[in-house]
Amino acid sequence: MSDVLGAGEVPLVEKLRSVPKDYRTCVAIQWAEDGRETGHRFIPVGHMMHEAADEIERLRALTPNEKS
């Protein structure tokens, strides 16, 4: 692997997978005239992070290893 990691740094794929797959966050998407939030949307952050980790691993598998 050609990743450059400093002392104690966690690899990106490991960081992505550390988020629970079912984790979601909520954002306001609609407000009343008085400023109250009246509409929300859930974003499947955990699912997207696991998909990103899968894609990184897939691309790494396609990339030939570089020798220093």
C-alpha positions in Angstrom: 0.0 0.0 0.0 1.4 3.4 -0.9 -0.6 5.4 1.7 1.6 7.7 3.7 0.5 7.6 7.3 1.9 9.5 10.2 2.5 8.0 13.6 -0.8 6.9 15.1 -3.0 7.7 12.0 -5.8 5.4 11.1 -6.1 4.3 7.4 -9.0 5.9 5.6 -10.9 2.7 4.9 -10.7 1.8 8.6 -12.1 5.2 9.5 -14.9 4.9 7.0 -15.9 1.4 8.3 -15.7 2.6 12.0 -19.0 4.5 11.4 -22.0 2.2 12.1 -23.6 1.2 8.8 -27.0 2.2 10.0 -25.9 5.7 11.2 -28.1 8.5 9.8 -28.1 12.2 10.3 -31.0 14.6 10.0 -31.0 18.0 8.3 -33.8 20.6 8.1 -35.1 21.1 4.6 -38.1 23.3 5.3 -38.9 26.2 7.6 -42.0 28.0 8.7 -42.3 31.8 8.3 -41.4 32.2 12.0 -38.1 30.2 11.5 -39.3 26.9 13.0 -38.0 23.8 11.2 -41.0 22.0 9.7 -39.4 19.5 7.3 -36.4 17.1 7.7 -34.5 14.7 5.7 -32.4 11.8 6.9 -29.1 11.2 5.2 -27.7 7.6 5.4 -24.1 8.7 6.3 -23.0 5.2 7.5 -24.3 3.5 4.4 -22.5 6.0 2.2 -19.2 5.6 4.2 -19.3 1.8 3.8 -20.0 2.2 0.1 -17.0 4.5 -0.2 -14.8 2.0 1.7 -15.9 -0.8 -0.7 -15.1 1.4 -3.7 -11.7 2.3 -2.4 -10.9 -1.4 -1.8 -12.2 -2.3 -5.3 -10.0 0.3 -7.0 -7.0 -0.7 -4.9 -7.5 -4.3 -6.1 -7.4 -3.0 -9.7 -4.2 -1.0 -9.2 -0.9 -2.8 -9.6 1.3 -2.6 -6.5 4.1 -0.1 -6.9 7.6 -1.1 -5.8 9.8 1.6 -4.3 
